[in-house]
């Protein structure tokens, strides 16, 4: 019988290099796309809904998140709250 590979990924874990890249991307999106006049921004409720149910978001709003740091930060906070609430339920 073949032995199981020792490189079993644990749920929720990612390699350090991926974590570093993800943190760089988050920092870039949250700071480098100012939109002081909030042009083209969707309502906060829409961002919160997308954070709770990602597949419900229109592609235009998802694209906007990659071009507007204020909206990305709002979305990130809503996503964090959503994940925290989900963990409490479990």
Buried (B, 14 or more C-beta within 10 A) or exposed (E): EEEEEEEEEEEEEEEEEEEEEEEEEEEEBBEEBEBEEEEEBBEEEBBBBBBBEEEEBEEEBEEBBEEBBBBBBBBBEBBEEBEEEEEEEE
